[in-house]
Amino acid sequence: MGSAEIQGVLWGAAAGDWANYQEATSVPLWHDVLYAARAGEGMKILDAGCGAGGACIEAAKLGCEVTGVDASASLLAIARQRLPQARFEQADLESLPFRNEEFDGAIAVNSVMYATDMQQAIKELARVTRLHKRVAIASWGKPEDCEMRDVFSGIISILPSKPSGGGPFVLSAPGVLAALIESSGLRFVEQGETRCDFSYPNIDICWRALSSAGSLQAAMNAVGEAAVREKVEDTARKYTDSSGAITFRNTFIWVVGERV
C-alpha cells in the first residue's frame, strides 16, 4: 500500500472539519511559500498535497493557473467545489501524474513529511518543474518553536508504539530539509520561517480542527477517540485564555530549491 492510499484514508476521514476549522491556520505560510516560489500572473503552479485547496485559492488570486494533487478524494472534492477552474488530481506524491517540466513552479506545504519516500517525492516535484524554476517546501519548525509539540508528545505518550517515519518534526533540525532538497536534484536557493498561530474560539472547535488531521486520525485508530480527545483537552488547558479561546503558537520552516 503506497503512502497515498494510507494518507488518503486518514486525511479524508474528517475532510469537512479540516476545511472549515483547521486548514486556514496556514494562510500566512501559504503566502510566504507562494512568494518564495515566485508565484504570479500566468504562472502554471502545482500544489502537491493541496488538501481542500486553500493554498490553491491564494495562488489563483495571484493570477496563477493552478493544479493541485492530494491523496484524499474527500479533500479534493471540497477543493473542486471551491476552485472549479483549477485542475485537481488524486495521486501519490512519489509518482505524480504529470509530464516532465509541466509547471513553472511547485509548492508542498506540510505534505512531503507524510510521503513514504520523501526524497522520491521531492525528485518528482523537481521532475515536473521547468528548468530554472522554483520548488518551495514547508514543514514544522523546531519543536521548541512550536507549541503544538505538547499535543503531539501527549498523544505519542498514549500510543502502544511510537509512530514510524520520524513524526512531525522529522525535517525540523537546521539544514535537514535543505540537504534533502539538494540530494533530490534541486539547487538550494533560500530558506525562511513563518509564524502560524492555531487559534480556536473554544475547546469543541479546537478538537474538531485538530482531530481532522491524518496524524490524529491514526492515533484514534490505535487507541480510540476518547483517549486521544482527553489528551488533547488536557494539553489545551495550558493554552486557554479567560474567555475559553485556545491558541497554539507555531513556527514553520520553508526551503526553496531551483531546478537545474
PASELUM-22271 format. One line per field, with one value per atom (N, C-alpha, C): residue number from 1; residue in one letter; atom name; x, y negated, z negated. Coordinates in pm, whole numbers, always signed. Layout:
% residues N
rokol: NUM:... .
kero: A:... .
kolnu: CA:... .
c1: X:... .
c2: Y:... .
c3: Z:... .
END
This chain:
% residues 260
rokol: 1:1:1:2:2:2:3:3:3:4:4:4:5:5:5:6:6:6:7:7:7:8:8:8:9:9:9:10:10:10:11:11:11:12:12:12:13:13:13:14:14:14:15:15:15:16:16:16:17:17:17:18:18:18:19:19:19:20:20:20:21:21:21:22:22:22:23:23:23:24:24:24:25:25:25:26:26:26:27:27:27:28:28:28:29:29:29:30:30:30:31:31:31:32:32:32:33:33:33:34:34:34:35:35:35:36:36:36:37:37:37:38:38:38:39:39:39:40:40:40:41:41:41:42:42:42:43:43:43:44:44:44:45:45:45:46:46:46:47:47:47:48:48:48:49:49:49:50:50:50:51:51:51:52:52:52:53:53:53:54:54:54:55:55:55:56:56:56:57:57:57:58:58:58:59:59:59:60:60:60:61:61:61:62:62:62:63:63:63:64:64:64:65:65:65:66:66:66:67:67:67:68:68:68:69:69:69:70:70:70:71:71:71:72:72:72:73:73:73:74:74:74:75:75:75:76:76:76:77:77:77:78:78:78:79:79:79:80:80:80:81:81:81:82:82:82:83:83:83:84:84:84:85:85:85:86:86:86:87:87:87:88:88:88:89:89:89:90:90:90:91:91:91:92:92:92:93:93:93:94:94:94:95:95:95:96:96:96:97:97:97:98:98:98:99:99:99:100:100:100:101:101:101:102:102:102:103:103:103:104:104:104:105:105:105:106:106:106:107:107:107:108:108:108:109:109:109:110:110:110:111:111:111:112:112:112:113:113:113:114:114:114:115:115:115:116:116:116:117:117:117:118:118:118:119:119:119:120:120:120:121:121:121:122:122:122:123:123:123:124:124:124:125:125:125:126:126:126:127:127:127:128:128:128:129:129:129:130:130:130:131:131:131:132:132:132:133:133:133:134:134:134:135:135:135:136:136:136:137:137:137:138:138:138:139:139:139:140:140:140:141:141:141:142:142:142:143:143:143:144:144:144:145:145:145:146:146:146:147:147:147:148:148:148:149:149:149:150:150:150:151:151:151:152:152:152:153:153:153:154:154:154:155:155:155:156:156:156:157:157:157:158:158:158:159:159:159:160:160:160:161:161:161:162:162:162:163:163:163:164:164:164:165:165:165:166:166:166:167:167:167:168:168:168:169:169:169:170:170:170:171:171:171:172:172:172:173:173:173:174:174:174:175:175:175:176:176:176:177:177:177:178:178:178:179:179:179:180:180:180:181:181:181:182:182:182:183:183:183:184:184:184:185:185:185:186:186:186:187:187:187:188:188:188:189:189:189:190:190:190:191:191:191:192:192:192:193:193:193:194:194:194:195:195:195:196:196:196:197:197:197:198:198:198:199:199:199:200:200:200:201:201:201:202:202:202:203:203:203:204:204:204:205:205:205:206:206:206:207:207:207:208:208:208:209:209:209:210:210:210:211:211:211:212:212:212:213:213:213:214:214:214:215:215:215:216:216:216:217:217:217:218:218:218:219:219:219:220:220:220:221:221:221:222:222:222:223:223:223:224:224:224:225:225:225:226:226:226:227:227:227:228:228:228:229:229:229:230:230:230:231:231:231:232:232:232:233:233:233:234:234:234:235:235:235:236:236:236:237:237:237:238:238:238:239:239:239:240:240:240:241:241:241:242:242:242:243:243:243:244:244:244:245:245:245:246:246:246:247:247:247:248:248:248:249:249:249:250:250:250:251:251:251:252:252:252:253:253:253:254:254:254:255:255:255:256:256:256:257:257:257:258:258:258:259:259:259:260:260:260 .
kero: M:M:M:G:G:G:S:S:S:A:A:A:E:E:E:I:I:I:Q:Q:Q:G:G:G:V:V:V:L:L:L:W:W:W:G:G:G:A:A:A:A:A:A:A:A:A:G:G:G:D:D:D:W:W:W:A:A:A:N:N:N:Y:Y:Y:Q:Q:Q:E:E:E:A:A:A:T:T:T:S:S:S:V:V:V:P:P:P:L:L:L:W:W:W:H:H:H:D:D:D:V:V:V:L:L:L:Y:Y:Y:A:A:A:A:A:A:R:R:R:A:A:A:G:G:G:E:E:E:G:G:G:M:M:M:K:K:K:I:I:I:L:L:L:D:D:D:A:A:A:G:G:G:C:C:C:G:G:G:A:A:A:G:G:G:G:G:G:A:A:A:C:C:C:I:I:I:E:E:E:A:A:A:A:A:A:K:K:K:L:L:L:G:G:G:C:C:C:E:E:E:V:V:V:T:T:T:G:G:G:V:V:V:D:D:D:A:A:A:S:S:S:A:A:A:S:S:S:L:L:L:L:L:L:A:A:A:I:I:I:A:A:A:R:R:R:Q:Q:Q:R:R:R:L:L:L:P:P:P:Q:Q:Q:A:A:A:R:R:R:F:F:F:E:E:E:Q:Q:Q:A:A:A:D:D:D:L:L:L:E:E:E:S:S:S:L:L:L:P:P:P:F:F:F:R:R:R:N:N:N:E:E:E:E:E:E:F:F:F:D:D:D:G:G:G:A:A:A:I:I:I:A:A:A:V:V:V:N:N:N:S:S:S:V:V:V:M:M:M:Y:Y:Y:A:A:A:T:T:T:D:D:D:M:M:M:Q:Q:Q:Q:Q:Q:A:A:A:I:I:I:K:K:K:E:E:E:L:L:L:A:A:A:R:R:R:V:V:V:T:T:T:R:R:R:L:L:L:H:H:H:K:K:K:R:R:R:V:V:V:A:A:A:I:I:I:A:A:A:S:S:S:W:W:W:G:G:G:K:K:K:P:P:P:E:E:E:D:D:D:C:C:C:E:E:E:M:M:M:R:R:R:D:D:D:V:V:V:F:F:F:S:S:S:G:G:G:I:I:I:I:I:I:S:S:S:I:I:I:L:L:L:P:P:P:S:S:S:K:K:K:P:P:P:S:S:S:G:G:G:G:G:G:G:G:G:P:P:P:F:F:F:V:V:V:L:L:L:S:S:S:A:A:A:P:P:P:G:G:G:V:V:V:L:L:L:A:A:A:A:A:A:L:L:L:I:I:I:E:E:E:S:S:S:S:S:S:G:G:G:L:L:L:R:R:R:F:F:F:V:V:V:E:E:E:Q:Q:Q:G:G:G:E:E:E:T:T:T:R:R:R:C:C:C:D:D:D:F:F:F:S:S:S:Y:Y:Y:P:P:P:N:N:N:I:I:I:D:D:D:I:I:I:C:C:C:W:W:W:R:R:R:A:A:A:L:L:L:S:S:S:S:S:S:A:A:A:G:G:G:S:S:S:L:L:L:Q:Q:Q:A:A:A:A:A:A:M:M:M:N:N:N:A:A:A:V:V:V:G:G:G:E:E:E:A:A:A:A:A:A:V:V:V:R:R:R:E:E:E:K:K:K:V:V:V:E:E:E:D:D:D:T:T:T:A:A:A:R:R:R:K:K:K:Y:Y:Y:T:T:T:D:D:D:S:S:S:S:S:S:G:G:G:A:A:A:I:I:I:T:T:T:F:F:F:R:R:R:N:N:N:T:T:T:F:F:F:I:I:I:W:W:W:V:V:V:V:V:V:G:G:G:E:E:E:R:R:R:V:V:V .
kolnu: N:CA:C:N:CA:C:N:CA:C:N:CA:C:N:CA:C:N:CA:C:N:CA:C:N:CA:C:N:CA:C:N:CA:C:N:CA:C:N:CA:C:N:CA:C:N:CA:C:N:CA:C:N:CA:C:N:CA:C:N:CA:C:N:CA:C:N:CA:C:N:CA:C:N:CA:C:N:CA:C:N:CA:C:N:CA:C:N:CA:C:N:CA:C:N:CA:C:N:CA:C:N:CA:C:N:CA:C:N:CA:C:N:CA:C:N:CA:C:N:CA:C:N:CA:C:N:CA:C:N:CA:C:N:CA:C:N:CA:C:N:CA:C:N:CA:C:N:CA:C:N:CA:C:N:CA:C:N:CA:C:N:CA:C:N:CA:C:N:CA:C:N:CA:C:N:CA:C:N:CA:C:N:CA:C:N:CA:C:N:CA:C:N:CA:C:N:CA:C:N:CA:C:N:CA:C:N:CA:C:N:CA:C:N:CA:C:N:CA:C:N:CA:C:N:CA:C:N:CA:C:N:CA:C:N:CA:C:N:CA:C:N:CA:C:N:CA:C:N:CA:C:N:CA:C:N:CA:C:N:CA:C:N:CA:C:N:CA:C:N:CA:C:N:CA:C:N:CA:C:N:CA:C:N:CA:C:N:CA:C:N:CA:C:N:CA:C:N:CA:C:N:CA:C:N:CA:C:N:CA:C:N:CA:C:N:CA:C:N:CA:C:N:CA:C:N:CA:C:N:CA:C:N:CA:C:N:CA:C:N:CA:C:N:CA:C:N:CA:C:N:CA:C:N:CA:C:N:CA:C:N:CA:C:N:CA:C:N:CA:C:N:CA:C:N:CA:C:N:CA:C:N:CA:C:N:CA:C:N:CA:C:N:CA:C:N:CA:C:N:CA:C:N:CA:C:N:CA:C:N:CA:C:N:CA:C:N:CA:C:N:CA:C:N:CA:C:N:CA:C:N:CA:C:N:CA:C:N:CA:C:N:CA:C:N:CA:C:N:CA:C:N:CA:C:N:CA:C:N:CA:C:N:CA:C:N:CA:C:N:CA:C:N:CA:C:N:CA:C:N:CA:C:N:CA:C:N:CA:C:N:CA:C:N:CA:C:N:CA:C:N:CA:C:N:CA:C:N:CA:C:N:CA:C:N:CA:C:N:CA:C:N:CA:C:N:CA:C:N:CA:C:N:CA:C:N:CA:C:N:CA:C:N:CA:C:N:CA:C:N:CA:C:N:CA:C:N:CA:C:N:CA:C:N:CA:C:N:CA:C:N:CA:C:N:CA:C:N:CA:C:N:CA:C:N:CA:C:N:CA:C:N:CA:C:N:CA:C:N:CA:C:N:CA:C:N:CA:C:N:CA:C:N:CA:C:N:CA:C:N:CA:C:N:CA:C:N:CA:C:N:CA:C:N:CA:C:N:CA:C:N:CA:C:N:CA:C:N:CA:C:N:CA:C:N:CA:C:N:CA:C:N:CA:C:N:CA:C:N:CA:C:N:CA:C:N:CA:C:N:CA:C:N:CA:C:N:CA:C:N:CA:C:N:CA:C:N:CA:C:N:CA:C:N:CA:C:N:CA:C:N:CA:C:N:CA:C:N:CA:C:N:CA:C:N:CA:C:N:CA:C:N:CA:C:N:CA:C:N:CA:C:N:CA:C:N:CA:C:N:CA:C:N:CA:C:N:CA:C:N:CA:C:N:CA:C:N:CA:C:N:CA:C:N:CA:C:N:CA:C:N:CA:C:N:CA:C:N:CA:C:N:CA:C:N:CA:C:N:CA:C:N:CA:C:N:CA:C:N:CA:C:N:CA:C:N:CA:C:N:CA:C:N:CA:C:N:CA:C:N:CA:C:N:CA:C:N:CA:C:N:CA:C:N:CA:C:N:CA:C:N:CA:C:N:CA:C:N:CA:C:N:CA:C:N:CA:C:N:CA:C:N:CA:C:N:CA:C:N:CA:C:N:CA:C:N:CA:C:N:CA:C:N:CA:C:N:CA:C:N:CA:C:N:CA:C:N:CA:C .
c1: +85:+0:+88:+71:+151:+107:+187:+155:+23:-10:-136:-256:-249:-360:-376:-265:-270:-316:-250:-280:-416:-459:-589:-702:-696:-799:-796:-677:-664:-710:-662:-692:-833:-894:-1030:-1136:-1099:-1197:-1281:-1222:-1296:-1265:-1282:-1243:-1316:-1443:-1519:-1466:-1431:-1375:-1238:-1158:-1028:-1049:-1139:-1162:-1221:-1310:-1382:-1307:-1226:-1171:-1019:-950:-806:-723:-766:-681:-635:-724:-691:-587:-551:-443:-311:-303:-180:-174:-269:-272:-139:-80:+48:+158:+156:+256:+233:+109:+80:+133:+108:+152:+304:+374:+520:+576:+518:+567:+539:+422:+390:+482:+510:+603:+742:+785:+918:+926:+813:+810:+796:+786:+771:+640:+535:+403:+352:+296:+246:+160:+118:+26:+71:-21:+4:+92:+137:+229:+151:+201:+143:+209:+130:+187:+118:+198:+148:+152:+41:+38:+29:+138:+148:+111:-3:-59:-151:-241:-320:-435:-469:-578:-709:-778:-907:-892:-770:-749:-722:-694:-672:-559:-443:-330:-354:-428:-462:-545:-637:-718:-629:-532:-441:-356:-313:-236:-321:-448:-537:-557:-562:-575:-456:-340:-220:-217:-316:-323:-263:-233:-171:-274:-225:-302:-269:-367:-342:-376:-285:-309:-279:-369:-347:-351:-272:-273:-278:-353:-365:-401:-380:-412:-560:-629:-766:-870:-954:-1064:-1163:-1184:-1280:-1231:-1103:-1049:-1049:-1017:-1017:-1156:-1259:-1396:-1429:-1381:-1402:-1322:-1198:-1114:-1179:-1237:-1301:-1423:-1495:-1610:-1564:-1455:-1405:-1341:-1274:-1198:-1222:-1342:-1378:-1292:-1226:-1145:-1008:-972:-842:-850:-734:-724:-680:-752:-717:-709:-604:-581:-552:-605:-571:-452:-345:-223:-128:-25:+83:+192:+243:+349:+474:+494:+613:+597:+478:+453:+349:+391:+298:+253:+126:+71:+86:+207:+229:+354:+361:+476:+599:+715:+838:+823:+868:+873:+738:+633:+498:+464:+533:+494:+605:+560:+654:+700:+644:+682:+596:+643:+568:+584:+479:+485:+437:+487:+443:+444:+327:+315:+272:+365:+337:+282:+337:+291:+405:+522:+633:+665:+649:+681:+595:+480:+391:+417:+508:+543:+625:+600:+680:+826:+850:+985:+993:+1038:+1039:+1131:+1246:+1337:+1275:+1207:+1141:+1032:+959:+856:+917:+1030:+1094:+1152:+1204:+1252:+1139:+1020:+905:+868:+875:+849:+951:+1076:+1179:+1153:+1112:+1090:+983:+876:+763:+777:+886:+911:+1012:+989:+1075:+1213:+1310:+1447:+1449:+1528:+1549:+1425:+1328:+1211:+1219:+1129:+1144:+1045:+1095:+1015:+1029:+918:+919:+849:+920:+869:+867:+756:+741:+715:+760:+738:+742:+714:+718:+858:+862:+987:+1035:+1137:+1193:+1087:+1088:+987:+978:+1090:+1087:+1018:+997:+928:+784:+736:+600:+528:+425:+352:+267:+242:+173:+256:+383:+467:+406:+339:+282:+165:+88:-20:+38:+138:+199:+261:+338:+405:+305:+198:+95:+28:-2:-65:+31:+156:+254:+268:+251:+268:+162:+48:-58:-66:+19:+17:+89:+45:+111:+253:+282:+417:+439:+562:+595:+571:+508:+480:+609:+604:+719:+729:+846:+862:+922:+942:+1010:+920:+789:+697:+696:+619:+601:+728:+827:+948:+1066:+1034:+1139:+1228:+1175:+1252:+1289:+1273:+1283:+1424:+1515:+1651:+1718:+1800:+1865:+1940:+1914:+1985:+1928:+1837:+1788:+1706:+1611:+1527:+1609:+1699:+1784:+1870:+1925:+2009:+1926:+1804:+1717:+1682:+1659:+1629:+1748:+1867:+1985:+2016:+1991:+2017:+1911:+1804:+1697:+1703:+1813:+1832:+1799:+1777:+1749:+1867:+1885:+1988:+1926:+1982:+1930:+1939:+1828:+1822:+1810:+1710:+1688:+1599:+1590:+1503:+1448:+1341:+1282:+1191:+1131:+1039:+912:+803:+673:+601:+547:+468:+324:+271:+130:+68:-25:-97:-219:-234:-354:-450:-550:-641:-783:-848:-983:-1066:-1196:-1278:-1313:-1308:-1344:-1287:-1300:-1238:-1307:-1436:-1505:-1453:-1438:-1383:-1238:-1164:-1025:-1016:-1100:-1098:-1136:-1240:-1282:-1172:-1103:-996:-877:-826:-706:-731:-847:-875:-899:-916:-935:-804:-691:-561:-538:-473:-449:-372:-278:-198:-283:-379:-467:-568:-609:-697:-626:-497:-420:-413:-393:-388:-521:-632:-764:-789:-738:-750:-676:-568:-485:-540:-589:-627:-769:-841:-978:-990:-1106:-1127:-1125:-1185:-1196:-1059:-967:-833:-758:-769:-699:-761:-894:-960:-924:-921:-885:-746:-652:-515:-508:-580:-581:-642:-753:-818:-733:-665:-576:-463:-406:-296:-343:-461:-512:-536:-558:-585:-472:-350:-232:-235:-306:-307:-443:-527:-661:-665:-725:-734:-863:-887:-1002:-1136:-1136:-1261:-1291:-1194:-1209:-1147:-1092:-1026:-888:-846:-721:-631:-502:-406:-276:-233:-102:-16:+95:+184:+290:+303:+392:+475:+593:+677:+699:+685:+711:+832:+906:+1020:+984:+1046:+1031:+1166:+1187:+1314:+1282:+1359:+1336:+1454:+1420:+1521:+1489:+1592:+1575:+1609:+1527:+1551:+1672:+1770:+1892:+1917 .
c2: +120:+0:-124:-214:-334:-439:-545:-648:-717:-730:-795:-715:-585:-502:-514:-512:-523:-661:-765:-901:-948:-899:-939:-902:-783:-739:-823:-847:-921:-1066:-1134:-1276:-1300:-1198:-1213:-1183:-1131:-1087:-1201:-1320:-1436:-1556:-1538:-1640:-1773:-1766:-1889:-1970:-1903:-1974:-2033:-1959:-2013:-2142:-2136:-2253:-2370:-2343:-2450:-2509:-2426:-2471:-2474:-2395:-2384:-2441:-2418:-2449:-2594:-2687:-2829:-2878:-2796:-2836:-2852:-2797:-2803:-2920:-3013:-3124:-3200:-3240:-3312:-3229:-3100:-3012:-3000:-2986:-2980:-3104:-3221:-3345:-3349:-3311:-3315:-3214:-3094:-2990:-3027:-3080:-3122:-3236:-3329:-3437:-3380:-3285:-3225:-3147:-3090:-3017:-3111:-3241:-3343:-3329:-3288:-3271:-3405:-3405:-3529:-3507:-3615:-3616:-3521:-3431:-3341:-3223:-3210:-3101:-2971:-2862:-2730:-2672:-2660:-2617:-2491:-2405:-2280:-2291:-2255:-2242:-2094:-2038:-1895:-1870:-1805:-1790:-1908:-1934:-2057:-2056:-1940:-1934:-1982:-2070:-2122:-2244:-2274:-2376:-2516:-2533:-2668:-2743:-2681:-2747:-2767:-2676:-2689:-2815:-2844:-2964:-3088:-3087:-3201:-3216:-3104:-3109:-3164:-3124:-3175:-3325:-3376:-3521:-3596:-3529:-3590:-3581:-3515:-3502:-3375:-3280:-3154:-3061:-2976:-2862:-2746:-2697:-2612:-2466:-2379:-2235:-2189:-2109:-2053:-1902:-1841:-1696:-1660:-1557:-1515:-1368:-1308:-1167:-1144:-1246:-1229:-1272:-1180:-1213:-1309:-1295:-1381:-1526:-1546:-1681:-1740:-1658:-1706:-1747:-1677:-1714:-1854:-1887:-2023:-2124:-2089:-2179:-2209:-2109:-2131:-2223:-2211:-2300:-2443:-2458:-2591:-2661:-2584:-2641:-2559:-2571:-2485:-2505:-2620:-2644:-2577:-2523:-2459:-2311:-2250:-2106:-2037:-1932:-1857:-1709:-1645:-1503:-1431:-1309:-1225:-1138:-1147:-1075:-1067:-988:-969:-1071:-1138:-1236:-1175:-1046:-980:-941:-961:-926:-1021:-1141:-1244:-1218:-1238:-1207:-1322:-1378:-1492:-1472:-1546:-1538:-1604:-1570:-1640:-1790:-1873:-2018:-2078:-2030:-2078:-2210:-2240:-2355:-2459:-2584:-2695:-2703:-2623:-2621:-2522:-2483:-2387:-2422:-2396:-2410:-2282:-2256:-2141:-2186:-2217:-2272:-2164:-2123:-2021:-1892:-1851:-1728:-1628:-1676:-1585:-1493:-1543:-1463:-1337:-1335:-1220:-1118:-1148:-1054:-939:-820:-705:-725:-783:-812:-962:-1041:-1186:-1231:-1165:-1205:-1183:-1070:-1044:-1147:-1188:-1289:-1420:-1460:-1584:-1568:-1452:-1428:-1443:-1399:-1414:-1562:-1637:-1780:-1847:-1805:-1858:-1818:-1695:-1644:-1723:-1758:-1822:-1974:-2028:-2172:-2207:-2317:-2358:-2402:-2395:-2437:-2581:-2603:-2736:-2791:-2706:-2745:-2686:-2729:-2703:-2599:-2524:-2433:-2479:-2509:-2555:-2453:-2407:-2301:-2352:-2330:-2377:-2261:-2278:-2176:-2245:-2168:-2221:-2273:-2381:-2431:-2347:-2397:-2323:-2306:-2193:-2170:-2284:-2342:-2449:-2575:-2584:-2698:-2667:-2550:-2507:-2457:-2530:-2488:-2363:-2331:-2206:-2084:-2104:-1991:-1923:-2000:-1941:-1850:-1887:-1799:-1671:-1686:-1569:-1475:-1530:-1444:-1378:-1449:-1390:-1272:-1285:-1175:-1058:-1087:-980:-900:-969:-902:-795:-801:-702:-598:-609:-511:-383:-270:-143:-133:-203:-206:-340:-385:-513:-506:-610:-608:-601:-534:-528:-656:-681:-796:-919:-919:-1032:-1138:-1133:-1227:-1363:-1458:-1587:-1670:-1645:-1726:-1658:-1565:-1488:-1577:-1690:-1779:-1911:-1917:-2044:-2089:-1995:-2032:-2117:-2213:-2302:-2225:-2258:-2201:-2073:-2007:-1876:-1889:-1981:-1995:-2047:-2141:-2192:-2082:-1997:-1886:-1787:-1761:-1669:-1726:-1854:-1918:-1906:-1933:-1928:-1785:-1688:-1549:-1494:-1572:-1528:-1595:-1665:-1720:-1866:-1937:-2080:-2157:-2280:-2367:-2452:-2448:-2528:-2677:-2748:-2891:-2976:-2945:-3024:-2948:-3001:-2940:-3050:-3018:-3115:-3049:-3132:-3085:-3168:-3105:-3173:-3138:-3236:-3215:-3185:-3077:-3040:-3004:-3083:-3052:-2967:-2860:-2778:-2830:-2905:-2970:-2919:-2891:-2835:-2905:-2929:-3003:-2924:-2790:-2708:-2568:-2485:-2353:-2260:-2278:-2191:-2214:-2340:-2371:-2328:-2348:-2303:-2154:-2077:-1932:-1896:-1956:-1924:-1959:-2070:-2111:-2017:-1994:-1913:-1767:-1716:-1574:-1544:-1647:-1625:-1591:-1616:-1585:-1435:-1391:-1248:-1185:-1261:-1205:-1173:-1259:-1231:-1122:-1115:-1005:-871:-867:-744:-708:-808:-784:-732:-787:-740:-597:-563:-424:-329:-380:-295:-280:-391:-386:-434:-476:-520:-671:-723:-868:-925:-857:-912:-939:-846:-861:-978:-990:-1099:-1233:-1238:-1365:-1409:-1316:-1351:-1412:-1355:-1405:-1544:-1563:-1695:-1800:-1768:-1866:-1897:-1798:-1823:-1917:-1894:-1976:-2118:-2129:-2259:-2354:-2302:-2389:-2489:-2446:-2531:-2651:-2638:-2741:-2810:-2798:-2854:-2983:-3088:-3215:-3223:-3337:-3352:-3343:-3366:-3358:-3216:-3126:-2989:-2966:-3072:-3059:-2994:-2921:-2845:-2888:-2909:-2944:-2868:-2798:-2735:-2817:-2871:-2949:-2857:-2864:-2773:-2845:-2789:-2838:-2726:-2758:-2663:-2710:-2615:-2647:-2619:-2693:-2664:-2680:-2594:-2590:-2589:-2665:-2677:-2617:-2533:-2477:-2517:-2527:-2560:-2439:-2419:-2309:-2343:-2257:-2280:-2163 .
c3: +0:+0:+0:+97:+107:+7:-6:-103:-70:+58:+95:+44:+55:+7:-143:-214:-360:-403:-351:-393:-343:-229:-177:-270:-325:-420:-546:-599:-724:-710:-607:-590:-536:-478:-429:-532:-647:-747:-803:-814:-865:-777:-647:-550:-572:-606:-628:-744:-854:-969:-934:-859:-817:-736:-639:-553:-629:-724:-792:-911:-981:-1108:-1117:-1035:-1054:-938:-817:-702:-700:-732:-720:-821:-919:-1010:-935:-814:-736:-638:-643:-547:-542:-655:-647:-580:-605:-544:-394:-352:-208:-137:-196:-133:-118:-223:-218:-118:-116:-26:+120:+147:+284:+328:+239:+272:+299:+217:+235:+366:+410:+537:+656:+630:+734:+810:+737:+799:+849:+972:+1027:+1149:+1210:+1322:+1434:+1473:+1584:+1554:+1431:+1395:+1372:+1426:+1403:+1277:+1172:+1044:+994:+932:+873:+722:+657:+511:+480:+430:+400:+254:+234:+100:+74:+169:+168:+69:+12:-83:-22:-95:-49:+40:+83:+185:+136:+8:-45:+22:+32:+96:+245:+307:+449:+473:+382:+393:+387:+295:+284:+410:+468:+592:+707:+710:+815:+802:+680:+658:+717:+723:+779:+932:+989:+1133:+1188:+1100:+1143:+1206:+1295:+1345:+1253:+1177:+1061:+1088:+1045:+1038:+897:+842:+708:+712:+627:+615:+467:+433:+294:+289:+171:+151:+122:+71:+23:+125:+166:+257:+192:+62:-8:-12:-40:-40:+101:+199:+338:+383:+336:+372:+322:+203:+149:+231:+265:+344:+479:+541:+673:+660:+551:+530:+507:+434:+402:+522:+607:+718:+845:+902:+1015:+1140:+1152:+1270:+1263:+1148:+1131:+1167:+1181:+1208:+1079:+1040:+919:+951:+901:+927:+795:+783:+669:+707:+629:+666:+548:+568:+472:+500:+397:+418:+480:+455:+510:+657:+712:+852:+910:+942:+988:+1132:+1161:+1293:+1393:+1401:+1488:+1572:+1683:+1773:+1712:+1762:+1724:+1757:+1665:+1686:+1724:+1660:+1693:+1623:+1512:+1430:+1420:+1395:+1375:+1230:+1146:+1005:+929:+812:+731:+584:+507:+363:+298:+178:+99:-47:-100:-235:-332:-418:-521:-461:-349:-285:-261:-227:-196:-313:-435:-554:-564:-497:-503:-392:-302:-196:-253:-206:-248:-211:-94:-46:-17:-114:-100:+13:+27:+133:+271:+289:+417:+443:+340:+357:+406:+350:+393:+534:+565:+701:+802:+765:+853:+870:+763:+774:+866:+856:+945:+1090:+1110:+1246:+1320:+1251:+1319:+1325:+1269:+1270:+1380:+1447:+1557:+1507:+1596:+1564:+1515:+1411:+1352:+1283:+1256:+1180:+1040:+953:+810:+755:+657:+576:+431:+366:+227:+138:+36:-53:-196:-266:-404:-497:-622:-725:-861:-966:-1102:-1136:-1213:-1265:-1382:-1451:-1564:-1673:-1744:-1848:-1949:-1986:-2086:-2034:-1903:-1844:-1808:-1847:-1811:-1935:-1978:-2097:-2072:-1946:-1916:-1955:-1987:-2031:-2153:-2238:-2359:-2326:-2224:-2179:-2121:-2034:-1971:-2075:-2167:-2265:-2358:-2390:-2475:-2408:-2280:-2208:-2192:-2159:-2144:-2273:-2386:-2516:-2543:-2473:-2498:-2388:-2286:-2178:-2219:-2169:-2204:-2149:-2041:-1986:-1918:-1914:-1853:-1703:-1645:-1500:-1419:-1306:-1217:-1136:-1079:-990:-1053:-1184:-1246:-1305:-1281:-1342:-1274:-1329:-1263:-1250:-1336:-1335:-1265:-1177:-1109:-1022:-974:-887:-955:-1087:-1158:-1192:-1213:-1255:-1148:-1188:-1091:-982:-859:-746:-690:-761:-717:-588:-585:-466:-348:-373:-266:-206:-292:-244:-163:-207:-134:+3:+10:+139:+233:+183:+269:+314:+228:+264:+360:+381:+470:+607:+635:+767:+784:+675:+680:+622:+667:+610:+502:+382:+272:+307:+283:+314:+188:+106:-15:-112:-233:-334:-424:-495:-585:-687:-771:-874:-871:-910:-914:-1043:-1109:-1230:-1192:-1242:-1221:-1355:-1401:-1524:-1493:-1569:-1561:-1668:-1628:-1722:-1704:-1818:-1817:-1924:-1899:-1996:-2122:-2113:-2228:-2209:-2312:-2308:-2208:-2184:-2088:-1946:-1908:-1775:-1767:-1875:-1880:-1853:-1918:-1898:-1755:-1702:-1565:-1465:-1489:-1399:-1406:-1526:-1541:-1506:-1543:-1517:-1371:-1289:-1145:-1074:-1140:-1079:-1072:-967:-949:-1061:-1120:-1228:-1351:-1382:-1495:-1461:-1336:-1296:-1314:-1282:-1301:-1449:-1535:-1679:-1730:-1680:-1723:-1677:-1561:-1515:-1607:-1668:-1754:-1896:-1955:-2097:-2124:-2021:-2039:-2052:-2009:-2011:-2152:-2246:-2382:-2443:-2427:-2486:-2422:-2290:-2220:-2256:-2260:-2293:-2435:-2528:-2665:-2671:-2598:-2598:-2534:-2423:-2358:-2450:-2514:-2601:-2722:-2778:-2891:-2850:-2734:-2687:-2655:-2596:-2554:-2671:-2790:-2905:-2928:-2902:-2920:-2827:-2715:-2612:-2599:-2704:-2704:-2784:-2727:-2799:-2879:-2941:-3031:-2959:-2827:-2750:-2702:-2721:-2672:-2537:-2476:-2346:-2364:-2263:-2268:-2154:-2184:-2080:-2102:-1998:-1994:-1897:-1944:-1859:-1798:-1668:-1597:-1493:-1465:-1357:-1257:-1130:-1021:-942:-889:-804:-659:-568:-426:-358:-260:-187:-38:+39:+182:+258:+355:+445:+587:+669:+810:+897:+998:+1091:+1180:+1180:+1260:+1351 .
END
